[in-house]
Amino acid sequence: MQAITDPSILEAYLRDASNLPGHAERLFRPSTAEEVAEIVALCQQEGTPLTVTARRSSTTGASVPMGGVLLSTEKLNRILGIDEVEGGVLLGEYQSWTEEKGWMFPPDPTSRNECSIGGAIACNASGARTYRYGPSRAWVESIRFVTPTGELKEADRSTAIPWPTTNWAEPPIKTAAGYFPANNLLDLMIGQEGTLGVILSARLRLRPLPPGVLTIFAYFPTEATMMGFLDAIRALGGRYPDGGEPGPYAPRCIEYFDRRSLELIQARLPELPQAHAALLIEIEHDGEAPLEPWFDLLTTYEALLDHTIIAEDERGRAKLHAIRHALPAAVNEIISRNGVQKVGTDFAVPDAAFPEMLRAYDAVEMAAVCFGHLGNNHLHLNLLPKNLAELAEAKAIYMELAKKAVSLGGTVSAEHGIGKLKRTHLALMVPPLVREGWAAMRKAADPNGILGRGNLLDPS
Ligand SMILES: Cc1cc2nc3c(=O)[nH]c(=O)nc-3n(C[C@H](O)[C@H](O)[C@H](O)COP(=O)(O)OP(=O)(O)OC[C@H]3O[C@@H](n4cnc5c(N)ncnc54)[C@H](O)[C@@H]3O)c2cc1C
């Protein structure tokens, strides 16, 4: 296959959403499994670093090359069947396509229209609906992939891992930090961040699209009323993985906006009342929206009913989602105006530790907004440094918060992964012996250490 070396073409592939600058000498855009295998085998033979790049929405530098070859999955872009799809297909495009046919692929990263299926599997991506449906892992049945030595392989949950592995006590919460303690090859390949193979295609698990979804955007006057409401709706069941059978009104997501986030996007809101925070909740139903029990719950926990927004159809839900999605965009705008990098947390902690973590976020004195997946105790605190001096301060605050999350039994990444930028944070939660075991596994799988060099572990 002919490599592309024109710097003006390569330029577009050298950064991801983290803005970390990279460099590479050659780019390949294969469209078949055989071409992928040929490129990988060639790089292994030469000992040339090879970075898999898809839609580059990673926030951790995972798809940024530090020299060598780039393998873009953009031409592996065919939907092969209702539940089978190539790695380069845009996640949102596949989801819209299945939804037209009455089926739903539940993982819904906010970046669903900016990321690929292969990227979502490689990073075990999550989203708001992870509260009910779990991360991407829960919806992948099998994959076809190319190993770091250029072999074509298939893996499902009955496939043995051909390399020595080291398992560890991953925290039993939403997490995407480090290799999964897997007992089969498929689970090891999910969340491997482009270090153990190139995912060509996947067979996915779908569920029937629910007949209706009720969406509620409600403001709460105090933290105590909001937390009381959270406990009450968690008690409705259906929380992944062990929240029990969902009750008839159980939500599929519980999203949080702190006061500072609401102020940042207030132009998008009909009105911003005096409130501590707001929640966005979605409830699937069989055609008749369960309005009454939800009004009762909102009333009990003193939600500001006059300001509560209810959407019973797709159009109303899309409007509320637009509000949610406006937040990362507003943050990015401030960050680029200030000429600094984004410093945003991706920590999750166990239920019992969450109030303490929330207090730590609230105590941060630098300008910041906090929003995210309350149902999973997983919030994104986005620090908004005004200049380079404040950026250094923001990084120090971030490190202290990472230590706090780990000390509370949490994870340094609940969904965005580790990539190149969060290796030091991963080291806070994973002991050296385990990381050494992972390095040995990678050496066995990839003798010349070509794939995803610098992701998860220090490059050796
Ligand atoms: C605004 C915004 C919102 C986001 N929201 C979320 C969110 O809600 N939830 C969430 O989980 N993440 C979120 N992300 C992070 C990001 O979108 C995900 O990590 C996504 O899965 C990356 O997919 P991608 O196609 O862009 O992959 P890339 O960024 O191109 O690559 C990411 C990693 O996956 C590897 N990779 C990609 N494709 C393959 C393949 N076919 N085979 C092997 N390795 C591969 C790459 O080598 C790299 O290590 C967000 C990002 C942005 C910018």
Ligand as a Chemical Component Dictionary entry (heavy atoms), coordinates in Angstrom:
data_LIG
# 
_chem_comp.id                   LIG 
_chem_comp.type                 NON-POLYMER 
_chem_comp.pdbx_formal_charge   0 
_chem_comp.three_letter_code    LIG 
# 
loop_
_chem_comp_atom.comp_id 
_chem_comp_atom.atom_id 
_chem_comp_atom.alt_atom_id 
_chem_comp_atom.type_symbol 
_chem_comp_atom.charge 
_chem_comp_atom.model_Cartn_x 
_chem_comp_atom.model_Cartn_y 
_chem_comp_atom.model_Cartn_z 
_chem_comp_atom.pdbx_ordinal 
LIG C1  C1  C 0 -16.610 17.095 23.293 1  
LIG C2  C2  C 0 -16.219 15.682 23.678 2  
LIG C3  C3  C 0 -17.081 14.935 24.439 3  
LIG C4  C4  C 0 -16.726 13.633 24.813 4  
LIG N1  N1  N 0 -17.617 12.910 25.537 5  
LIG C5  C5  C 0 -17.319 11.646 25.884 6  
LIG C6  C6  C 0 -18.258 10.879 26.630 7  
LIG O1  O1  O 0 -19.342 11.338 26.970 8  
LIG N2  N2  N 0 -17.906 9.608  26.955 9  
LIG C7  C7  C 0 -16.701 9.061  26.586 10 
LIG O2  O2  O 0 -16.453 7.908  26.911 11 
LIG N3  N3  N 0 -15.802 9.773  25.888 12 
LIG C8  C8  C 0 -16.071 11.039 25.514 13 
LIG N4  N4  N 0 -15.160 11.766 24.800 14 
LIG C9  C9  C 0 -13.866 11.147 24.438 15 
LIG C10 C10 C 0 -13.819 10.456 23.051 16 
LIG O3  O3  O 0 -14.846 10.927 22.231 17 
LIG C11 C11 C 0 -13.887 8.940  23.164 18 
LIG O4  O4  O 0 -12.754 8.450  23.838 19 
LIG C12 C12 C 0 -14.000 8.203  21.822 20 
LIG O5  O5  O 0 -14.249 6.854  22.090 21 
LIG C13 C13 C 0 -12.787 8.306  20.909 22 
LIG O6  O6  O 0 -13.150 7.817  19.617 23 
LIG P1  P1  P 0 -12.414 8.319  18.285 24 
LIG O7  O7  O 0 -12.999 7.616  17.131 25 
LIG O8  O8  O 0 -12.415 9.797  18.213 26 
LIG O9  O9  O 0 -10.945 7.777  18.549 27 
LIG P2  P2  P 0 -9.555  8.511  18.475 28 
LIG O10 O10 O 0 -9.557  9.726  19.312 29 
LIG O11 O11 O 0 -9.123  8.659  17.071 30 
LIG O12 O12 O 0 -8.648  7.400  19.183 31 
LIG C14 C14 C 0 -8.760  7.151  20.563 32 
LIG C15 C15 C 0 -7.944  5.902  20.934 33 
LIG O13 O13 O 0 -8.553  4.752  20.377 34 
LIG C16 C16 C 0 -7.639  4.079  19.507 35 
LIG N5  N5  N 0 -8.425  3.571  18.378 36 
LIG C17 C17 C 0 -9.325  4.258  17.622 37 
LIG N6  N6  N 0 -9.865  3.431  16.706 38 
LIG C18 C18 C 0 -9.300  2.220  16.887 39 
LIG C19 C19 C 0 -9.434  0.963  16.239 40 
LIG N7  N7  N 0 -10.273 0.778  15.216 41 
LIG N8  N8  N 0 -8.678  -0.064 16.686 42 
LIG C20 C20 C 0 -7.820  0.091  17.723 43 
LIG N9  N9  N 0 -7.646  1.254  18.364 44 
LIG C21 C21 C 0 -8.372  2.303  17.948 45 
LIG C22 C22 C 0 -6.604  5.120  19.126 46 
LIG O14 O14 O 0 -5.379  4.507  18.798 47 
LIG C23 C23 C 0 -6.525  5.931  20.404 48 
LIG O15 O15 O 0 -5.704  5.262  21.312 49 
LIG C24 C24 C 0 -15.471 13.080 24.422 50 
LIG C25 C25 C 0 -14.614 13.846 23.637 51 
LIG C26 C26 C 0 -14.966 15.128 23.268 52 
LIG C27 C27 C 0 -14.017 15.910 22.434 53 
# 
loop_
_chem_comp_bond.comp_id 
_chem_comp_bond.atom_id_1 
_chem_comp_bond.atom_id_2 
_chem_comp_bond.value_order 
_chem_comp_bond.pdbx_ordinal 
LIG C1  C2  SING 1  
LIG C2  C3  SING 2  
LIG C2  C26 DOUB 3  
LIG C3  C4  DOUB 4  
LIG C4  N1  SING 5  
LIG C4  C24 SING 6  
LIG N1  C5  DOUB 7  
LIG C5  C6  SING 8  
LIG C5  C8  SING 9  
LIG C6  O1  DOUB 10 
LIG C6  N2  SING 11 
LIG N2  C7  SING 12 
LIG C7  O2  DOUB 13 
LIG C7  N3  SING 14 
LIG N3  C8  DOUB 15 
LIG C8  N4  SING 16 
LIG N4  C9  SING 17 
LIG N4  C24 SING 18 
LIG C9  C10 SING 19 
LIG C10 O3  SING 20 
LIG C10 C11 SING 21 
LIG C11 O4  SING 22 
LIG C11 C12 SING 23 
LIG C12 O5  SING 24 
LIG C12 C13 SING 25 
LIG C13 O6  SING 26 
LIG O6  P1  SING 27 
LIG P1  O7  DOUB 28 
LIG P1  O8  SING 29 
LIG P1  O9  SING 30 
LIG O9  P2  SING 31 
LIG P2  O10 DOUB 32 
LIG P2  O11 SING 33 
LIG P2  O12 SING 34 
LIG O12 C14 SING 35 
LIG C14 C15 SING 36 
LIG C15 O13 SING 37 
LIG C15 C23 SING 38 
LIG O13 C16 SING 39 
LIG C16 N5  SING 40 
LIG C16 C22 SING 41 
LIG N5  C17 SING 42 
LIG N5  C21 SING 43 
LIG C17 N6  DOUB 44 
LIG N6  C18 SING 45 
LIG C18 C19 SING 46 
LIG C18 C21 DOUB 47 
LIG C19 N7  SING 48 
LIG C19 N8  DOUB 49 
LIG N8  C20 SING 50 
LIG C20 N9  DOUB 51 
LIG N9  C21 SING 52 
LIG C22 O14 SING 53 
LIG C22 C23 SING 54 
LIG C23 O15 SING 55 
LIG C24 C25 DOUB 56 
LIG C25 C26 SING 57 
LIG C26 C27 SING 58 
# 
